[in-house]
Amino acid sequence: MEELLQQFVPEPQQHPAQFALKKKLQQLWHKYGANLLHCYDIPGLPPDNLKMEALFSHLRRH
């Protein structure tokens, strides 16, 4: 994520909305980043619950 934030370099004068977005994303990442992607550090734990959501959706329809 740090790499992506460094690659995104909007000009404040020409693109003020993108510049504000990057600034806010950086603040949020520095504040909460360590806790956002913790599931990637646990072996065997999936990064999302999309398969489980699909199963529940399938069960609900049948």
Secondary structure, 3 states (H helix, E strand, C coil): CHHHHHHCCCCCCCCHHHHHHHHHHHHHHHHHHHHHCHHHHCCCCCCCCHHHHHHHHHHHHC
